[in-house]
Amino acid sequence: VKVNPKKLGVMLSAGVFVDVFLANWDVVGTGTGNIIVSDGSATRIDPGGALTFRAQGGRKGQKFSGAAGELKTMLDPSFGGAGDVLSYADASAAAKEFMSVPFSSVTSVIKSVHSSVSADLKRHGMTGLLSEWDADVKEIASKLKSRHSDIVKHAAAVTKG
């Protein structure tokens, strides 16, 4: 279903700051196919380009940082890409949704996933990957803490008008 960018941006409003938080750069854009539109709602289906990895599987390297520069690049239509759509989002709704989840909840999920994947690696005899996995989790947790702080500051300003 083809939806104009303005309407799609509004439909994606609740998760806009989450996309920024996770550096989900290709959430929308030309030909990504990462959104399903049905019955007047839009659903994200592929966060493959989030966190430390690019959508095609390579590493983002230093482009995934603790600074949430995506607050500009993903929300400003002059940058193209996601900004062509996400700039139309209801920023107040996005801010309220993002701020409804405390960072302690994010930390809890990170710890749970870290533990679960570590156990799976051990169970499948892939212990050689544990140190790389541990380093990835540590990097992601650190950067997300900083990114969360940036976005909360921005979101708080948005809700104050």
Backbone as CSV, one residue per row, in Angstrom:
resi,resn,N_x,N_y,N_z,CA_x,CA_y,CA_z,C_x,C_y,C_z
1,VAL,0.849,-1.170,0.000,0.000,0.000,0.000,0.897,1.235,0.000
2,LYS,0.662,2.098,-0.935,1.415,3.347,-1.034,0.739,4.411,-0.173
3,VAL,1.518,5.033,0.720,0.998,6.063,1.612,1.874,7.290,1.456
4,ASN,1.249,8.469,1.410,2.071,9.666,1.264,2.931,9.855,2.511
5,PRO,4.106,10.478,2.373,5.057,10.614,3.485,4.478,11.284,4.722
6,LYS,3.633,12.288,4.532,3.062,12.993,5.682,2.198,12.047,6.516
7,LYS,1.323,11.311,5.860,0.437,10.384,6.566,1.254,9.257,7.218
8,LEU,2.259,8.752,6.503,3.096,7.684,7.052,3.848,8.183,8.289
9,GLY,4.375,9.403,8.227,5.069,9.970,9.377,4.192,10.034,10.600
10,VAL,2.945,10.440,10.412,2.000,10.503,11.529,1.721,9.096,12.062
11,MET,1.565,8.126,11.167,1.283,6.761,11.598,2.453,6.152,12.379
12,LEU,3.670,6.600,12.107,4.851,6.064,12.780,5.223,6.836,14.048
13,SER,4.443,7.845,14.397,4.787,8.775,15.474,5.268,8.125,16.766
14,ALA,4.536,7.181,17.300,4.850,6.643,18.623,6.276,6.104,18.721
15,GLY,6.809,5.550,17.649,8.125,4.920,17.718,9.272,5.725,17.149
16,VAL,9.032,6.976,16.802,10.069,7.777,16.151,11.325,7.907,17.016
17,PHE,11.164,8.242,18.295,12.347,8.404,19.137,13.006,7.057,19.430
18,VAL,12.255,5.975,19.360,12.850,4.646,19.502,13.738,4.361,18.290
19,ASP,13.274,4.730,17.091,14.109,4.558,15.895,15.405,5.357,16.023
20,VAL,15.295,6.578,16.535,16.480,7.411,16.753,17.381,6.760,17.801
21,PHE,16.799,6.312,18.895,17.530,5.680,19.999,18.335,4.482,19.510
22,LEU,17.720,3.645,18.697,18.381,2.434,18.207,19.217,2.673,16.952
23,ALA,19.223,3.922,16.459,19.927,4.248,15.217,19.415,3.365,14.077
24,ASN,18.108,3.222,14.018,17.444,2.415,12.992,17.310,3.262,11.730
25,TRP,18.442,3.491,11.098,18.554,4.446,10.002,17.645,4.161,8.824
26,ASP,17.418,2.905,8.525,16.643,2.602,7.323,15.207,2.210,7.632
27,VAL,14.673,2.728,8.734,13.295,2.394,9.079,12.347,2.749,7.945
28,VAL,12.561,3.882,7.314,11.786,4.277,6.147,12.731,4.875,5.122
29,GLY,12.257,4.968,3.933,13.061,5.534,2.861,12.761,4.803,1.574
30,THR,13.405,5.226,0.559,13.153,4.666,-0.759,13.473,3.180,-0.808
31,GLY,12.445,2.397,-1.041,12.627,0.979,-1.312,13.064,0.112,-0.145
32,THR,12.976,0.575,1.105,13.455,-0.260,2.197,12.524,-1.425,2.488
33,GLY,11.236,-1.246,2.304,10.291,-2.321,2.587,10.257,-2.698,4.058
34,ASN,10.642,-1.798,4.949,10.710,-2.098,6.372,9.457,-1.713,7.139
35,ILE,8.437,-1.291,6.422,7.174,-0.880,7.025,6.035,-1.612,6.314
36,ILE,5.103,-2.133,7.095,3.887,-2.697,6.526,2.742,-1.761,6.912
37,VAL,1.990,-1.327,5.919,0.844,-0.460,6.152,-0.417,-1.266,5.879
38,SER,-1.296,-1.300,6.879,-2.537,-2.054,6.749,-3.584,-1.443,7.669
39,ASP,-4.781,-1.306,7.175,-5.903,-0.802,7.971,-5.598,0.520,8.671
40,GLY,-4.902,1.403,7.993,-4.629,2.728,8.542,-3.548,2.796,9.595
41,SER,-2.783,1.715,9.748,-1.673,1.753,10.695,-0.399,1.265,10.012
42,ALA,0.716,1.648,10.584,2.011,1.257,10.036,2.776,0.469,11.094
43,THR,3.422,-0.611,10.662,4.184,-1.457,11.568,5.606,-1.607,11.053
44,ARG,6.577,-1.372,11.931,7.984,-1.589,11.592,8.230,-3.093,11.611
45,ILE,8.902,-3.611,10.592,9.130,-5.056,10.548,10.604,-5.444,10.488
46,ASP,11.512,-4.481,10.330,12.913,-4.858,10.154,13.846,-3.827,10.777
47,PRO,14.250,-4.032,12.038,15.221,-3.120,12.643,16.659,-3.579,12.374
48,GLY,16.882,-4.236,11.238,18.194,-4.794,10.914,19.308,-3.779,10.838
49,GLY,18.985,-2.527,10.557,20.000,-1.493,10.492,20.102,-0.722,11.789
50,ALA,19.870,-1.381,12.905,19.889,-0.700,14.199,21.151,-1.070,14.986
51,LEU,21.416,-0.263,15.994,22.547,-0.456,16.889,23.863,-0.482,16.109
52,THR,24.710,-1.481,16.326,26.069,-1.458,15.758,26.154,-1.947,14.313
53,PHE,25.063,-2.497,13.782,25.124,-3.062,12.428,24.346,-2.242,11.407
54,ARG,24.848,-2.219,10.207,24.152,-1.618,9.082,23.125,-2.635,8.575
55,ALA,22.174,-2.180,7.819,21.101,-3.050,7.326,21.632,-4.221,6.504
56,GLN,22.734,-4.028,5.811,23.283,-5.093,4.975,24.244,-6.002,5.733
57,GLY,24.393,-5.790,7.048,25.176,-6.702,7.874,26.545,-6.206,8.301
58,GLY,27.071,-5.185,7.649,28.366,-4.656,8.059,28.239,-3.823,9.329
59,ARG,29.348,-3.542,9.923,29.372,-2.726,11.148,29.260,-1.238,10.821
60,LYS,28.597,-0.492,11.695,28.518,0.962,11.555,29.790,1.633,12.058
61,GLY,30.523,0.947,12.910,31.744,1.513,13.460,31.441,2.752,14.284
62,GLN,32.251,3.784,14.103,32.093,5.019,14.881,30.835,5.801,14.511
63,LYS,30.166,5.419,13.439,28.925,6.110,13.064,27.787,5.802,14.033
64,PHE,27.916,4.708,14.786,26.979,4.443,15.883,27.680,4.916,17.143
65,SER,27.257,6.055,17.631,27.951,6.643,18.775,26.988,6.881,19.928
66,GLY,27.542,7.352,21.009,26.732,7.680,22.175,25.937,8.959,21.999
67,ALA,26.286,9.754,21.005,25.550,10.988,20.718,24.433,10.667,19.729
68,ALA,23.240,11.077,20.046,22.082,10.776,19.187,21.961,11.817,18.077
69,GLY,22.931,11.836,17.170,22.899,12.762,16.042,21.711,12.540,15.130
70,GLU,21.102,11.369,15.253,19.917,11.059,14.464,18.729,11.938,14.817
71,LEU,18.804,12.623,15.962,17.749,13.589,16.283,17.664,14.629,15.176
72,LYS,18.767,14.889,14.514,18.773,15.819,13.378,18.613,15.047,12.070
73,THR,19.461,14.078,11.833,19.497,13.429,10.521,18.262,12.599,10.197
74,MET,17.612,12.031,11.217,16.433,11.214,10.943,15.135,12.003,11.022
75,LEU,15.193,13.229,11.537,13.966,14.009,11.708,13.914,15.247,10.826
76,ASP,14.970,15.521,10.099,15.065,16.718,9.270,14.953,16.320,7.796
77,PRO,13.919,16.759,7.102,13.736,16.346,5.708,14.867,16.811,4.787
78,SER,15.636,17.818,5.186,16.728,18.276,4.322,17.852,17.241,4.238
79,PHE,17.856,16.260,5.158,18.856,15.202,5.104,18.397,14.040,4.237
80,GLY,17.140,14.061,3.810,16.611,12.969,2.995,16.398,11.727,3.838
81,GLY,16.267,10.587,3.204,16.090,9.327,3.918,14.898,9.356,4.842
82,ALA,15.108,8.914,6.077,14.020,8.829,7.055,13.386,10.188,7.320
83,GLY,14.178,11.258,7.266,13.656,12.597,7.547,12.535,13.019,6.616
84,ASP,12.531,12.455,5.407,11.453,12.769,4.468,10.101,12.324,5.001
85,VAL,10.095,11.324,5.878,8.851,10.803,6.441,8.723,11.165,7.918
86,LEU,9.769,10.907,8.692,9.679,11.058,10.140,9.518,12.499,10.592
87,SER,9.889,13.451,9.752,9.711,14.859,10.126,8.233,15.216,10.273
88,TYR,7.347,14.399,9.728,5.905,14.638,9.835,5.289,13.995,11.088
89,ALA,6.084,13.274,11.849,5.559,12.582,13.028,5.057,13.573,14.066
90,ASP,4.174,13.114,14.896,3.680,13.889,16.025,4.762,13.819,17.101
91,ALA,5.583,14.854,17.184,6.734,14.852,18.084,6.319,14.720,19.541
92,SER,5.204,15.320,19.901,4.743,15.232,21.289,4.370,13.789,21.639
93,ALA,3.653,13.125,20.752,3.287,11.721,20.987,4.538,10.852,21.055
94,ALA,5.488,11.101,20.163,6.739,10.339,20.157,7.498,10.553,21.455
95,ALA,7.550,11.800,21.923,8.268,12.126,23.161,7.631,11.432,24.360
96,LYS,6.319,11.509,24.450,5.625,10.883,25.583,5.824,9.371,25.582
97,GLU,5.750,8.767,24.418,5.934,7.318,24.313,7.348,6.931,24.742
98,PHE,8.333,7.665,24.251,9.730,7.349,24.583,9.976,7.511,26.082
99,MET,9.487,8.598,26.650,9.743,8.856,28.068,8.941,7.941,28.993
100,SER,7.995,7.181,28.447,7.205,6.264,29.274,7.990,5.011,29.667
101,VAL,9.144,4.803,29.057,9.961,3.628,29.365,11.246,4.096,30.041
102,PRO,11.422,3.800,31.318,12.638,4.234,32.008,13.859,3.457,31.508
103,PHE,15.010,4.096,31.605,16.226,3.425,31.130,16.495,2.146,31.919
104,SER,16.048,2.072,33.135,16.240,0.840,33.911,15.567,-0.354,33.228
105,SER,14.469,-0.120,32.540,13.810,-1.195,31.780,14.671,-1.626,30.605
106,VAL,15.298,-0.666,29.949,16.207,-0.980,28.830,17.380,-1.797,29.355
107,THR,17.955,-1.364,30.463,19.083,-2.071,31.065,18.694,-3.504,31.419
108,SER,17.510,-3.681,31.950,17.032,-5.010,32.315,16.950,-5.923,31.089
109,VAL,16.444,-5.396,29.983,16.342,-6.189,28.755,17.739,-6.516,28.220
110,ILE,18.638,-5.545,28.248,20.008,-5.791,27.776,20.635,-6.927,28.585
111,LYS,20.493,-6.875,29.900,21.065,-7.916,30.756,20.444,-9.276,30.465
112,SER,19.139,-9.304,30.267,18.441,-10.557,29.987,18.897,-11.165,28.659
113,VAL,18.963,-10.333,27.631,19.395,-10.823,26.314,20.855,-11.264,26.383
114,HIS,21.692,-10.498,27.063,23.104,-10.859,27.201,23.241,-12.239,27.836
115,SER,22.516,-12.449,28.914,22.564,-13.728,29.615,22.058,-14.876,28.750
116,SER,20.935,-14.654,28.077,20.335,-15.696,27.243,21.241,-16.089,26.073
117,VAL,21.761,-15.085,25.366,22.631,-15.385,24.214,23.933,-16.026,24.689
118,SER,24.473,-15.556,25.804,25.697,-16.170,26.349,25.469,-17.644,26.647
119,ALA,24.344,-17.956,27.260,24.013,-19.350,27.570,23.875,-20.171,26.289
120,ASP,23.239,-19.591,25.266,23.094,-20.301,23.988,24.456,-20.547,23.336
121,LEU,25.327,-19.557,23.379,26.665,-19.731,22.808,27.407,-20.867,23.518
122,LYS,27.323,-20.898,24.814,27.975,-21.966,25.592,27.358,-23.318,25.267
123,ARG,26.030,-23.374,25.236,25.318,-24.629,24.986,25.670,-25.211,23.615
124,HIS,25.934,-24.341,22.658,26.239,-24.800,21.299,27.742,-24.870,21.025
125,GLY,28.534,-24.788,22.088,29.977,-24.929,21.952,30.649,-23.784,21.207
126,MET,30.058,-22.616,21.251,30.596,-21.454,20.535,31.243,-20.468,21.512
127,THR,31.980,-21.008,22.460,32.567,-20.178,23.506,33.599,-19.192,22.964
128,GLY,34.130,-19.453,21.788,35.083,-18.522,21.182,34.454,-17.178,20.837
129,LEU,33.129,-17.146,20.744,32.430,-15.900,20.421,32.035,-15.097,21.663
130,LEU,32.196,-15.684,22.842,31.736,-15.026,24.061,32.407,-13.677,24.318
131,SER,33.695,-13.582,24.102,34.373,-12.310,24.396,33.931,-11.219,23.426
132,GLU,33.713,-11.580,22.156,33.217,-10.598,21.188,31.790,-10.174,21.553
133,TRP,30.958,-11.139,21.950,29.599,-10.853,22.361,29.586,-9.936,23.585
134,ASP,30.409,-10.259,24.564,30.489,-9.430,25.774,30.902,-8.000,25.426
135,ALA,31.878,-7.858,24.524,32.341,-6.524,24.131,31.240,-5.760,23.397
136,ASP,30.504,-6.446,22.523,29.395,-5.803,21.804,28.331,-5.312,22.776
137,VAL,27.966,-6.138,23.722,26.930,-5.773,24.687,27.395,-4.587,25.535
138,LYS,28.633,-4.614,25.959,29.167,-3.513,26.764,29.140,-2.204,25.965
139,GLU,29.556,-2.271,24.695,29.538,-1.078,23.834,28.114,-0.561,23.649
140,ILE,27.206,-1.455,23.325,25.810,-1.064,23.091,25.199,-0.461,24.355
141,ALA,25.396,-1.096,25.492,24.818,-0.598,26.742,25.338,0.799,27.067
142,SER,26.623,1.005,26.875,27.218,2.309,27.162,26.683,3.392,26.231
143,LYS,26.641,3.079,24.950,26.164,4.065,23.981,24.671,4.335,24.144
144,LEU,23.898,3.306,24.439,22.465,3.519,24.621,22.180,4.385,25.843
145,LYS,22.985,4.249,26.875,22.782,5.083,28.067,22.941,6.562,27.699
146,SER,23.982,6.870,26.943,24.227,8.249,26.525,23.161,8.722,25.543
147,ARG,22.808,7.874,24.590,21.790,8.223,23.599,20.446,8.477,24.292
148,HIS,20.124,7.647,25.265,18.877,7.803,26.002,18.828,9.174,26.656
149,SER,19.921,9.558,27.270,19.990,10.866,27.923,19.753,12.000,26.917
150,ASP,20.409,11.915,25.745,20.216,12.929,24.694,18.752,13.023,24.277
151,ILE,18.146,11.881,24.064,16.776,11.848,23.551,15.786,12.306,24.612
152,VAL,16.001,11.915,25.865,15.111,12.373,26.925,15.151,13.890,27.043
153,LYS,16.339,14.478,26.952,16.445,15.948,26.993,15.646,16.569,25.846
154,HIS,15.818,16.020,24.654,15.091,16.516,23.491,13.582,16.318,23.662
155,ALA,13.201,15.125,24.093,11.781,14.794,24.274,11.136,15.695,25.332
156,ALA,11.851,15.969,26.405,11.317,16.832,27.465,11.087,18.242,26.910
157,ALA,11.999,18.717,26.093,11.828,20.038,25.483,10.622,20.059,24.542
158,VAL,10.423,18.972,23.808,9.288,18.871,22.884,7.966,18.928,23.646
159,THR,7.893,18.220,24.757,6.627,18.170,25.492,6.315,19.486,26.212
160,LYS,7.347,20.276,26.472,7.122,21.588,27.099,6.696,22.643,26.084
161,GLY,6.852,22.282,24.805,6.406,23.185,23.739,7.451,24.113,23.344
